[in-house]
Each structure stands twice: as C-alpha cells, then as structure tokens.
C-alpha cells in the first residue's frame, strides 16, 4: 500500500518506468505464467540507471524481497555489470532505508 501511495504522490513526475515494471508483471500474470528470476533479469536489462528514481528503487526492492532466487546483491550487480558500472543513488538510498528498517524490526 505504501508503494501505491508513493506512485500517487509522485504522479506529477510521471513515473513511466514504474508503470513499465508493473505492466510487465501484469502481462506475465495475465498469461498465467510465473514471474521468474529470468524474467526479472530480462525486465531489469531494459531499465537504465537514469530511469531509477525513489519509486522505481522501492518497487525493484519489493520484487526482490518476494521473488525466490533473486537477491538485492543480484540487483546491485546487474547495474554494476553494465557499461557505466553505476548503481543508481535512489537504489542505494532505498537499500539503506530498507536495511535500517529490518534492523529496527528484528530488535527484541
């Protein structure tokens, strides 16, 4: 739900890449296929570092959390392996925030 609120809040910025990601997943599921790690990596190869904003970063991390066989390390490595070798700042920031949230939740 938080992600959907973010889409609405950032609507003035036209999060086209977020729509691309959600549409890709929707089409796969409509065809009664599984969204596999291979499909994730294929989709990811269409996303440039410059396309990654806060919403896209959070969406990618949410997918990684729910997709067996893919880790946040794979996500980072995918961007590093490209010509620019740059991990988008919004993705790094989102990973730091996610890491601090999980540390707070795991404390007794």
C-alpha angles and dihedrals in degrees: 000000000000090000092053090051088053091053090054093046092050095042091111087062091055101230094212094163091054088054090049091053095046092045091051091053092044093053092049092050094044088058087053091243127137119251097235132188087255091056090046091054091046090052091045091055088064092057117087122207089246090058093062114099128158094281094047091047092051091045092051091049091049090053092049091050091054101038116084113220096033127089136186086252089060089051093051092044091052091062094041092053093059125094094266094045089210126142106210113250094230088056093050090048093048090050091052091050092047090049093051091047092052091049091052092048094049095053113105 
